[in-house]
Amino acid sequence: MITGVHAILYSRQAEALRDVLANVLGLPSVDAGGGWPIFAAPPTELAVHPTEDEPEHEIYLMCDDINATLEKLRARGIDASDVADRGWGLLSTLTLPGGESIGIYEPRHPQPHPAGPYH
C-alpha cells in the first residue's frame, strides 16, 4: 500500500533553499543522517494531465489565501509573480534561491484532503 509521496527539488543553491523551506515556509524536518534534512509537507494530491510533448513533472504549493500568503513570503524576501486567475485556482510563481521556480496557488477545484493550514 502507498504510504506517502517523496518529492525532490534540485537546486544549485540547496542550502539556501533548505533555509527557505525551514525558516520562511516553516516546514518541520528530520535529519536523515549527516545533517541531511527531509521536510514534512502538507497533504499531497496527484493529478495526471495528458501531453503530446515529452512528459514532465511539476510541483505546486497550495494555500488558502494567495494574496495574504504572497504578502508574507515577499516580506521574507521571496520573489513572486503577479496572481493569475486560471479558473481552477489563483496562481503565482515563486522564485527560489537558486533561480528555480515553483508554483503556488489558491485552489478553486475540489480537493481530496480537507483544506486548512498544515501546522
C-alpha positions as CSV (number, residue, x, y, z in Angstrom):
1,M,0.0,0.0,0.0
2,I,1.2,3.5,-0.8
3,T,2.0,5.4,2.4
4,G,3.2,8.8,1.1
5,V,5.0,10.7,-1.6
6,H,8.6,11.8,-1.6
7,A,9.3,14.8,-3.8
8,I,12.8,16.1,-4.7
9,L,13.7,19.7,-5.5
10,Y,17.1,20.0,-7.2
11,S,18.8,23.3,-6.7
12,R,22.2,25.0,-7.4
13,Q,21.6,26.7,-4.0
14,A,20.5,23.7,-2.0
15,E,21.5,25.1,1.4
16,A,19.7,28.4,0.7
17,L,16.6,26.5,-0.4
18,R,16.7,24.4,2.7
19,D,16.8,27.6,4.7
20,V,13.7,28.9,2.9
21,L,11.8,25.6,3.5
22,A,12.7,25.7,7.2
23,N,12.7,29.3,8.1
24,V,10.4,31.0,5.5
25,L,7.8,28.4,4.9
26,G,8.2,26.9,8.4
27,L,8.2,23.2,7.3
28,P,9.3,20.8,10.0
29,S,12.1,18.4,9.2
30,V,14.0,15.4,10.4
31,D,17.7,14.7,10.0
32,A,18.0,11.8,7.6
33,G,21.7,11.4,8.6
34,G,24.7,13.6,8.3
35,G,22.7,16.8,8.6
36,W,20.6,16.0,5.5
37,P,17.1,17.3,6.2
38,I,13.9,15.8,4.9
39,F,11.0,18.2,5.2
40,A,7.4,17.4,6.1
41,A,4.9,18.6,3.6
42,P,1.2,19.2,3.9
43,P,-1.2,16.7,2.5
44,T,-0.5,15.9,-1.2
45,E,-2.6,15.3,-4.2
46,L,-1.6,13.9,-7.5
47,A,-3.1,14.9,-10.9
48,V,-2.4,13.3,-14.3
49,H,-2.5,15.5,-17.4
50,P,-2.3,14.3,-21.0
51,T,0.5,15.5,-23.2
52,E,1.7,15.0,-26.7
53,D,5.1,16.5,-25.8
54,E,7.9,15.0,-23.7
55,P,6.5,14.2,-20.2
56,E,7.5,16.5,-17.4
57,H,6.5,16.8,-13.8
58,E,5.5,19.9,-11.8
59,I,5.1,20.7,-8.1
60,Y,2.9,23.4,-6.7
61,L,2.4,24.6,-3.1
62,M,-1.2,25.3,-2.2
63,C,-2.6,27.9,0.2
64,D,-6.0,29.1,1.4
65,D,-5.4,32.8,0.7
66,I,-2.9,33.5,-2.1
67,N,-2.7,37.3,-1.6
68,A,-2.1,37.0,2.2
69,T,0.4,34.2,1.6
70,L,2.4,36.1,-1.0
71,E,2.4,39.2,1.2
72,K,4.1,37.2,3.9
73,L,6.5,35.5,1.6
74,R,7.5,38.7,-0.1
75,A,8.1,40.3,3.3
76,R,10.5,37.4,4.0
77,G,12.5,38.0,0.7
78,I,10.8,35.7,-1.7
79,D,10.1,37.0,-5.2
80,A,6.7,36.1,-6.6
81,S,4.8,36.8,-9.8
82,D,1.5,38.6,-10.0
83,V,-1.5,36.4,-9.3
84,A,-3.3,35.0,-12.4
85,D,-6.8,33.6,-12.3
86,R,-6.7,30.2,-14.1
87,G,-10.3,29.2,-13.3
88,W,-9.2,26.1,-11.3
89,G,-7.2,28.4,-8.9
90,L,-5.4,31.7,-8.3
91,L,-1.8,31.1,-9.4
92,S,1.6,32.7,-8.8
93,T,5.2,31.6,-9.2
94,L,7.8,31.8,-6.5
95,T,11.5,32.3,-7.4
96,L,13.7,30.1,-5.2
97,P,17.3,30.9,-4.1
98,G,18.9,29.0,-7.0
99,G,16.7,30.8,-9.6
100,E,14.4,27.8,-9.9
101,S,10.7,28.5,-9.8
102,I,7.8,26.7,-8.1
103,G,4.1,27.4,-8.4
104,I,1.8,28.3,-5.6
105,Y,-1.9,28.6,-5.8
106,E,-5.2,29.0,-4.0
107,P,-7.3,26.1,-5.3
108,R,-10.8,26.5,-6.6
109,H,-11.2,22.9,-7.5
110,P,-12.4,20.1,-5.3
111,Q,-9.7,18.7,-3.0
112,P,-9.3,15.1,-1.7
113,H,-8.0,16.4,1.6
114,P,-9.7,18.9,3.9
115,A,-8.4,22.5,3.4
116,G,-6.6,24.3,6.1
117,P,-3.1,25.0,7.4
118,Y,-0.7,22.2,7.8
119,H,0.6,23.0,11.2
